[in-house]
Amino acid sequence: MSTLETIKEQIESNAILLYMKGTPRFPQCGFSSRASEALMSCNERFAFVNILENPDIRAELPKYANWPTFPQLWVNGELVGGCDIICDMAASGDLQTLVSEAAKSEEGGGAEG
């Protein structure tokens, strides 16, 4: 599987996905730390990819996303943004709403018709 195929599969398979430096429990940069803390405060499960352990993804994702920096939050296959956007959304309450709705849809609890 190519790196781009791996990225697409990760994004499609996870309703809430954070590409970050390190892990949520052991972030390896301040931006990733702030972003993962904001996401964890929403109290929903989310997937993450440690780009420091995945140099191919670290190199290719900015081209795929047209977003040059990390962390990157993807929700329901769409790029939400990086640390500043995530933290602004957390402060306004929009992140909680977005993440909660995505978590419900991943559980199959959505009533779409």
Backbone bond lengths (Angstrom), bond angles and torsions (degrees), N, CA, C in turn:
res aa  C-N    CA-C-N  psi(-1)  N-CA   C-N-CA  omega(-1)  CA-C   N-CA-C  phi
1 M - - - 1.454 - - 1.526 108.23 -
2 S 1.321 116.41 132.74 1.454 119.78 179.39 1.534 109.96 -73.91
3 T 1.312 115.93 165.12 1.461 120.51 179.36 1.523 110.78 -61.47
4 L 1.337 117.37 -41.91 1.461 119.71 178.83 1.522 111.41 -64.29
5 E 1.326 117.61 -38.32 1.466 120.54 176.64 1.526 110.40 -64.36
6 T 1.321 116.79 -39.17 1.464 121.14 177.67 1.524 110.50 -62.49
7 I 1.329 116.97 -46.12 1.465 121.55 179.36 1.529 109.93 -60.24
8 K 1.321 117.12 -48.61 1.470 120.52 179.84 1.514 110.92 -59.45
9 E 1.324 117.50 -42.93 1.458 121.31 179.92 1.524 111.27 -64.14
10 Q 1.322 117.47 -41.10 1.467 121.10 178.56 1.529 110.75 -62.78
11 I 1.311 116.78 -45.18 1.458 121.51 -178.21 1.523 111.14 -66.73
12 E 1.332 116.90 -40.90 1.460 121.02 -179.19 1.525 112.31 -73.08
13 S 1.314 117.77 -28.59 1.468 121.70 -174.70 1.524 114.22 -87.95
14 N 1.312 117.45 -10.30 1.465 121.13 -175.42 1.525 110.18 -128.94
15 A 1.326 116.29 118.12 1.463 119.91 -179.70 1.525 111.28 -63.04
16 I 1.330 116.77 -33.92 1.467 121.91 -179.77 1.524 107.00 -129.38
17 L 1.321 117.02 115.60 1.458 121.80 -174.31 1.520 110.00 -137.21
18 L 1.323 115.48 128.11 1.456 121.38 177.77 1.525 109.09 -116.02
19 Y 1.316 116.45 119.09 1.465 121.71 169.99 1.516 105.70 -89.28
20 M 1.328 116.38 123.66 1.458 119.55 -173.12 1.522 111.66 -147.95
21 K 1.315 115.36 168.98 1.458 121.73 173.74 1.518 107.02 -93.54
22 G 1.328 115.80 112.24 1.455 121.66 -176.57 1.515 110.28 94.67
23 T 1.330 115.21 -154.58 1.460 121.89 -179.89 1.534 108.09 -126.07
24 P 1.327 117.59 164.30 1.465 117.89 179.56 1.536 112.95 -56.96
25 R 1.322 117.59 -36.10 1.469 119.71 179.52 1.535 112.44 -80.07
26 F 1.320 116.53 -26.40 1.470 121.55 -179.72 1.523 110.36 -134.85
27 P 1.323 117.84 68.10 1.466 120.49 179.41 1.528 110.40 -65.45
28 Q 1.324 115.23 148.90 1.460 120.47 -176.62 1.524 113.37 -109.69
29 C 1.340 117.04 10.38 1.461 120.07 170.91 1.515 108.30 -156.50
30 G 1.303 116.27 158.26 1.456 121.48 -176.72 1.517 113.29 -62.32
31 F 1.326 116.85 -39.39 1.463 120.15 -179.86 1.529 111.06 -65.16
32 S 1.327 116.42 -44.05 1.464 120.27 178.05 1.527 110.21 -65.22
33 S 1.313 117.16 -36.33 1.459 121.38 178.20 1.526 110.79 -62.49
34 R 1.321 116.58 -49.06 1.469 120.48 -179.21 1.519 111.46 -63.83
35 A 1.331 116.33 -41.83 1.465 120.30 -178.71 1.524 111.11 -66.00
36 S 1.324 117.50 -45.08 1.463 119.85 -178.84 1.525 110.97 -68.46
37 E 1.338 118.06 -35.71 1.472 120.68 176.40 1.528 110.52 -62.60
38 A 1.330 116.79 -43.54 1.466 120.75 179.14 1.530 110.11 -62.08
39 L 1.325 115.85 -41.83 1.469 120.00 -179.82 1.524 110.93 -68.90
40 M 1.322 117.90 -41.94 1.467 120.87 179.46 1.533 110.98 -64.54
41 S 1.324 117.46 -30.59 1.468 120.02 -179.83 1.529 111.63 -67.37
42 C 1.318 117.66 -14.13 1.469 121.55 177.65 1.533 111.54 -79.00
43 N 1.328 116.69 -10.65 1.473 122.49 177.35 1.526 114.04 58.22
44 E 1.318 116.29 38.68 1.461 121.78 173.51 1.520 107.78 -126.82
45 R 1.322 114.38 149.46 1.468 118.56 177.16 1.521 109.75 -69.44
46 F 1.324 115.35 143.09 1.460 119.92 175.13 1.516 108.89 -145.38
47 A 1.316 114.34 153.35 1.459 120.88 176.92 1.524 108.46 -90.79
48 F 1.322 115.15 156.65 1.462 119.07 175.87 1.524 108.55 -144.86
49 V 1.318 114.63 156.06 1.455 122.24 174.27 1.521 106.75 -127.23
50 N 1.326 115.87 124.21 1.458 122.15 176.37 1.524 107.29 -82.62
51 I 1.320 116.53 104.96 1.465 119.59 -175.97 1.522 112.38 -70.86
52 L 1.327 117.36 -17.41 1.467 119.32 177.19 1.525 110.81 -69.63
53 E 1.332 116.85 -25.87 1.463 121.37 176.98 1.526 111.88 -93.72
54 N 1.323 116.64 -2.51 1.462 122.26 -177.45 1.525 109.33 -132.99
55 P 1.340 117.25 74.03 1.466 120.05 -175.02 1.528 113.87 -61.11
56 D 1.333 117.98 -30.14 1.468 119.58 178.56 1.527 110.63 -66.83
57 I 1.333 116.09 -42.27 1.466 119.80 177.61 1.527 109.47 -66.39
58 R 1.319 116.74 -41.09 1.467 120.71 178.45 1.525 111.02 -58.03
59 A 1.316 116.86 -36.79 1.464 120.97 -178.93 1.528 112.31 -78.83
60 E 1.324 117.71 -38.06 1.464 121.38 -172.38 1.525 114.86 -90.10
61 L 1.328 118.65 -32.58 1.462 120.63 -174.87 1.529 113.19 -59.02
62 P 1.335 120.17 -42.90 1.473 118.03 179.19 1.531 113.17 -58.22
63 K 1.325 117.62 -33.22 1.467 120.76 177.77 1.528 109.70 -72.06
64 Y 1.321 116.80 -44.04 1.458 121.90 -179.34 1.530 110.46 -63.51
65 A 1.321 116.56 -43.73 1.461 121.92 -175.29 1.532 112.91 -83.40
66 N 1.324 116.32 -17.37 1.462 121.27 -170.72 1.530 109.84 57.50
67 W 1.334 114.73 38.93 1.475 123.20 179.97 1.522 105.69 -138.71
68 P 1.330 118.97 116.71 1.461 120.50 -167.47 1.525 117.08 -79.51
69 T 1.335 118.44 -15.04 1.465 119.19 -169.53 1.519 112.77 -118.71
70 F 1.317 114.34 169.15 1.466 122.81 174.79 1.515 107.48 -122.54
71 P 1.318 117.22 149.77 1.457 129.78 6.03 1.529 111.94 -75.40
72 Q 1.336 114.27 165.96 1.459 122.43 174.11 1.521 107.70 -132.68
73 L 1.322 115.99 127.09 1.459 121.07 176.69 1.519 109.25 -103.85
74 W 1.337 115.39 127.75 1.454 122.95 176.93 1.522 108.00 -117.04
75 V 1.316 116.99 129.77 1.459 122.11 178.11 1.528 108.12 -129.15
76 N 1.316 115.44 125.13 1.463 122.19 -178.89 1.531 112.02 50.41
77 G 1.324 115.71 42.99 1.458 121.44 175.24 1.511 115.70 80.00
78 E 1.323 117.58 2.38 1.464 121.78 -178.64 1.526 110.05 -114.72
79 L 1.322 115.78 138.21 1.461 120.43 175.40 1.521 109.23 -71.75
80 V 1.319 116.40 122.56 1.462 121.95 176.67 1.521 109.30 -85.34
81 G 1.339 116.51 -47.52 1.454 120.42 178.74 1.511 111.60 148.40
82 G 1.321 114.14 -164.70 1.453 121.36 -177.19 1.513 112.44 -102.92
83 C 1.305 115.48 -160.75 1.461 122.83 -172.29 1.525 113.13 -55.90
84 D 1.321 118.77 -49.59 1.465 120.82 -176.80 1.523 111.44 -61.61
85 I 1.322 116.37 -44.15 1.461 120.59 179.84 1.524 110.23 -65.38
86 I 1.326 116.47 -44.26 1.470 120.77 179.25 1.528 110.14 -59.67
87 C 1.321 117.60 -46.72 1.470 121.39 -178.07 1.528 111.47 -68.46
88 D 1.330 118.07 -37.99 1.464 120.82 176.26 1.527 110.48 -63.65
89 M 1.329 115.90 -42.44 1.467 120.11 178.70 1.529 110.92 -65.84
90 A 1.317 116.86 -37.19 1.466 120.11 178.06 1.526 110.32 -63.92
91 A 1.323 117.02 -42.46 1.465 121.44 -178.90 1.523 111.82 -65.15
92 S 1.327 117.43 -34.60 1.466 120.98 -177.77 1.528 112.98 -85.81
93 G 1.348 116.66 -12.82 1.460 120.62 -176.67 1.518 113.27 93.56
94 D 1.334 116.89 -9.09 1.464 120.25 -178.05 1.530 112.51 -66.81
95 L 1.335 117.04 -32.13 1.461 119.66 -179.60 1.526 110.24 -65.53
96 Q 1.329 116.66 -43.94 1.461 120.67 178.79 1.529 110.54 -57.61
97 T 1.323 116.98 -45.57 1.464 121.43 -179.86 1.522 110.59 -62.13
98 L 1.321 116.71 -49.68 1.461 121.43 -178.43 1.523 111.45 -60.13
99 V 1.320 116.40 -47.15 1.463 121.71 -176.80 1.534 110.80 -68.40
100 S 1.320 117.38 -41.53 1.461 120.44 179.53 1.518 111.01 -62.50
101 E 1.325 116.80 -44.04 1.464 120.54 179.13 1.524 111.05 -64.80
102 A 1.331 117.10 -40.59 1.462 120.38 178.80 1.524 110.96 -65.34
103 A 1.322 116.60 -39.79 1.467 120.43 179.22 1.525 110.83 -64.51
104 K 1.327 117.21 -39.87 1.467 120.70 177.61 1.515 110.93 -63.55
105 S 1.334 116.90 -43.04 1.467 119.91 -178.91 1.523 111.13 -66.46
106 E 1.340 116.94 -32.99 1.466 120.40 179.00 1.530 111.09 -69.73
107 E 1.329 116.02 -32.73 1.470 120.68 179.28 1.516 111.44 -78.25
108 G 1.335 117.44 -7.19 1.450 120.05 -178.29 1.513 112.14 83.50
109 G 1.336 116.84 14.36 1.438 120.95 -178.10 1.523 113.64 -88.17
110 G 1.315 116.92 -1.20 1.461 119.75 -179.17 1.517 111.26 -72.87
111 A 1.324 116.25 141.17 1.465 120.91 179.98 1.519 108.62 -107.52
112 E 1.302 115.89 69.09 1.455 119.15 -179.02 1.521 108.87 -98.40
113 G 1.302 115.55 142.01 1.456 116.84 -178.44 1.418 110.08 -155.51
